[in-house]
Amino acid sequence: MSPPTDDITSVIFSPKDDHLLATSWHKSVSLWEVHGTSVPNSRYVQQGPALCSCFSSDGQYVFSGGGDKVVYMAPLSHFHH
């Protein structure tokens, strides 16, 4: 899995562990382990540009939104296959 191929629109650190979440104009929401590799551990793709993201206060869920005017929610376990 490669890094996003378009501009990054947001970056946020998890409040509970060593994860970093990034969104991009390329419609992707990518999760990295901060002390891991330079490529994302996992990602999901939205229908429109992904413009913002956040973690739930307990760090167990990821939320994102963007150009398609939809808010997405995914459990952190979705990223760990």
Secondary structure, DSSP 4 states (H G I P E B T S, - for coil): -PPPSS-EEEEEE-SSSSEEEEEETTSEEEEEETTS-SS-SEEEE-SS-EEEEEE-TTSSEEEEEETTS-EEEEEGGGG--
